[in-house]
Structures are given as C-alpha cells and as structure tokens.
Amino acid sequence: MARVAIVGATGAVGTTMLEILSERGHEPNELRLMASSRSAGRVIATKWGDVTIEDLATADPSGIEVALFSAGGGRSREFAPAFAASGAVVVDNSSAFRMDDQVPLIVSQVNDHAVADHHGIIANPNCTTMTLMMAAGPLHAAAGLRTMTATSYQSVSGSGQTGMDVLAHEIDVLGKDRELLAKGGWSEPGSDLYSRPIGFNVLPHAGSFAEAGYTDEEWKLVNETRKILEAPDVLVEPTCVRVPVMVGHGISATMHFERPVSVAEANEVLANAPGAQLWDDSKVPTPLDSAGIDDVLIGRVRQTLGEPGGISLWTVGDNLRKGAALNAVQIAELVLDTR
C-alpha cells in the first residue's frame, strides 16, 4: 500500500481506521500518525511497528500519498488543503468539504464512480447518512427515489469517546434509584455534553439547531442524500434522535419512488446490495448486532400503508466503522485502484 497518514489518530475514529487497515491486510510503505500537540510524542504500537504521534500543526506532509483525516472540521479546513497541495489524496471524515461542489462525497459501494472527479480531497458522508444510503442507494438505482421520511436513532459514539463516557456516567448515576426514574424526582447527573440527560432517556435533538428549526444533523440527511444520489429534487423529511446506545446508528425510513416498488422487488435489490445484510423479521437487526462488523444491517422491509407503492424499512450500522473509518479506508482503496 502507499505512504499513509492518519490525522486524528488518537480519536475513536482514528484508532478504528488503524484497526481496519490491519484487518484488511494492508501493508503501508510508510505509516504516519498525527494528532494535536497534546498527543504528540506518544508512541503507538501497530501491526507494522511502533509509531510516534506527530503534532499536526508542525508535521510536514511531503511524501504522503493518502491522508485519512478525522480531526474535526476546523483542523480539516486548516490542514487538508496543504496535504492535498503536497500531493496527498485526503479522505476527510468531517463536514468541512461535504457540500463543496469540487469535492466528491462518496459512500463506497453506492457511488464509487464519483471518486474519479476528485481534486485532492474526498469527503466521507455523515455516519447517519452513510448507514441509510446502503439501503436507499440501491433502491434509488432500481426505481428512482422521489421522497423519503427518515428518523435516526443515533448512538452516543457519534459524539466520540466523550459521548460514550457520558452515557456510562449517567447510567451509573441515574440507575442508583430506579423508582425516581419511574415516578420522577431524579437529579441532573452532572454532565453537559447534551442538552438533556442521555442515560435512560431519548433526545429528539442530535446536533445543533440550525435553519427552520432543524438541526445540522437533519440538514446533513437532506443535503448529503441529494448529493450522493445525484438527485437534487429528492424530498427528504428528517428527524435525528440521540439514544442511550454505545455504538450503532439506526434509521427508520419510508421511501417512495418514481414507480411503485413491491416488497419482493425491494428484498431482491437489498439482498444483492454490496456491504449490506438483509434480515427477515424472524431476527430484527439492532445496534448491538451491528457493533464491530463492516456490513450495514437492513430489516423490517414492508409496504407503505398511507400512500401505497412505497417501502418502509429499518437500517443499522456501526457508526465508527462503515459510518466513518471503514468507508474512509474503502475510499482510499478506490483511489489507489484507479491510479
């Protein structure tokens, strides 16, 4: 494999990128790991030997061929262009470049062809959009998506390691008196990552509030869906919800197409979709089932009731893997295969 850098190497997604490179049998000619100055100097044991974390702010990107970025939008905007200018292909996991017309937004196994249009930077979609596209993409290719109502159930690892720590803390604190959870009178658990407690709770508020009362997470579902599917007129009605789950984003979606689609046709399309597993109703896929695996799980496929001819379904995937790190590595593989 090429000379590779992982930027944001100490975060939840960065460490998963490192694991996936190893799992997929890659042998980088050179591996460089970069993070903030707080982590610089740490030595990370890898399959390919010990690697010292470099300070991103002072690192020289010369010679890097592929840079996998998961360091946040601010750092991506500041440093990714310099990496690209030095000759690296940057695969960026943040939202910094997703809606840039010059930057492809790619879900591997859904719109691989778009990688050919890159100019040094390729964007990884939002983890929720990614999970949904593994089902919506193949159905759109078959029948032309017209409208979609999507409600996400997003795990706390979408907020990084901090989100997982907060959930564990709040479950510990709030769980000490179950009667208060059932009858009221519980006390604030003392964390402020989310607008309301997440332990034993459900928050209809994932992301930051933005235009028209929708959150930025909800707008990502709208805008990224249209860009990935190359379907600017698709109508998307999104609601994004944070749930007390460690890993695994689930999405319930109802889709209507340019023509009626039967359950039999949808099942045939989804059963043949790469990177996905179609489960029947005898075993309903859940976040616990999706954690730690590459495939996105699809289930509860059924005909719409209110407006016949559409399909409702459930999809769930590991947001740290296919939702982030795995897709970034798959994009890098596409780049290297087309060189």
Secondary structure, 3 states (H helix, E strand, C coil): CCEEEEECCCCHHHHHHHHHHHHCCCCCCEEEEEECCCCCCCEEEECCEEEECEECCCCCCCCCCEEEECCCHHHHHHHHHHHHHCCCEEEECCCCCCCCCCCCECCCCCCHHHHHHCCCEEECCCHHHHHHHHHHHHHHHHHCEEEEEEEEEECHHHHHHHHHHHHHHHHHHHCCCHHHHHHCCCCCCCCCCCCCCCCCCCECCCCCECHHHCEHHHHHHHHHHHHHHCCCCCEEEEEEEECCCCCCEEEEEEEEECCCCCHHHHHHHHHCCCCEEECCCCCCCCHHHHCCCCCEEEEEEEECCCCCCCEEEEEEECCCHHHHHHHHHHHHHHHHHCC
